[in-house]
Amino acid sequence: MRLLSLLVVASCALAAILPIQHLGQRQVKSLSSNFTWTSTGPLIGPKDDGRNLAGIKDPTIVEINGTYHVFASTSQLAGYNLVYFSFTDFEKAGEAEFHYLDQSPIGTGYRAAPQIFFFEPHGLWYLIYQNGNAAYSTNKNIDDPLGWTAPTNFYAARPEIINENIGAGYWVDMWVICDAKTCHLFSSDDNGQLYRSETPIGDFPKGMNEPVIALQGKKEDLFEAVCIHRIRDDYYLLVIEAIGATGERYFRSFTSDNIVDGWEALAATEENPFAGAANVVFEGTPWTKSISHGEIIRTELDQTLTIDPCKLRFLYQGLDPVLNTGEYNALPWRLALIAQTNSAC
């Protein structure tokens, strides 16, 4: 059954971005500075359907009336594209039917690392993803996999500031969040820079200005997969994937009173991460040492990306370390769920 387009009221505060200067830890109302989680085993992986996929990666997720809607990357040695599926029970998530978005006007070719949200001013769902540029498609109905428009790029070409800083990295993992007046587009370069562009909310998705460096540091500390959410208490949570001492992935977290400056570390070390091997307990035998690219489950759907800070749940990609060999695109990433066990509310 198709869902009707959802209208959601947007409200949050205007903001501007500056680099992080603080690497200590802070206590924030309704968020712990020492997260603990439990993880399921792998729930979702490729199907035996002739596609010969190696992995399912990079999930973005919203919950609507008890149904979870997930968009993710499909990976194989030949490259990446996108898949959509939905389910009502995580225990049966692996049974969900896959809808491959290369069958929609999104088309074939390189598309990866999606983000989904409902843009209330247009009454449309936006799917943000990378295609060598930063791209988007729109749809009136989230559960119509053939309803997506063809890709439109945010930029005419890769911005020069990224060319100047990317080194041997890759331009990846676009993320859009809006406040009351401005929409902000973040992206990473796998080389220690997090970039931000902006455009007035009335002009979105057009008019993104030249990016600035929002955060900068060692590539291992600010690698990729940034997510920024508005917390209901009117502050913002930023989580970003990092690379640990032995190459495993984990997430660091920061908070600020606005989207664009004042970021302070919340749980931001490998020993005390937002989520990583140090603070995730597994149901049964641990199946991964990496807590990698994913997203907090949202029930509020609009462009402010507002979440309830209580009892967070995070859909992530993991990898059996025994199978972590060979070409990166062909690694067998799977999706699993972590649930916070020490919620402060």
Buried (B, 14 or more C-beta within 10 A) or exposed (E): EEBEBBEBEBEBBEBBBBBBEEEEBBEBEBBBBEBBBEBBBBBBBBBEEEBEBBBBBBBBBBBBEEBBBBBBBBBBEEBBBBBBBBBEEBEEBBEBEBBBBBEBEBBEEEBBBBBBBBBBBBEBBBBBBBBBBBBBBBBBBBBBBEBBBEBEBBBEEBBEBBEEBBEEBEBBBBBBBBBEEBBBBBBBBBBBBBBBBBBEBEEBBEEBEEBBBBBBBEBEBBBBBBBBBBBEEEBBBBBBBBBBEEEBBBBBBBBBBBBBBBBBBBBBBBEBBBBBBBBBEBEEEBBBBBBBBBBBBBEBBBBBBBBBBEEBBBBBBBBBBEBBEEEEBBBBBBBBBBBBEEBBE
